[in-house]
Amino acid sequence: MVRGICTQPNPPSPAFNPPLCPGLQSLHLCFNNLDKLPPALAAATGLTELSLAYNQRLALTAADADAVVRHWPLLCHIDLKVTRTPAHVLARLSECAPQLQISETQHYMPWEEQE
């Protein structure tokens, strides 16, 4: 049984929707240029670790936070480093899933000018 998958790095693909199984525990989708959660992730109900780091266009929404809690009750760690996920969504994740460790430092905001 496959327990973990690492797909980094891959070219951008708006249709990225990998087939996943309920027994999958660890999934690393770093550096995949995602801008939203792939719908197939909902099938990976056994996830304990999910890395979405370095998807610089990814901005999780409140609905995504609710989906994380609903679809992945066993999730212990989610890595959202260098994404555009807003602070209120991170707070919602922490509130709804207190067991969840969230890595979220070093946000990259490409539309902000650097001084």
Secondary structure, DSSP 8 states (H G I E B T S, - for coil): ---EEE--S----TT------TT--EEE-TTS--SS--GGGGG-TT-SEEE-TT-TT----HHHHHHHHHH-TT--EEE-TTS---HHHHHHHHHH-TT-EEE--S---TTS---
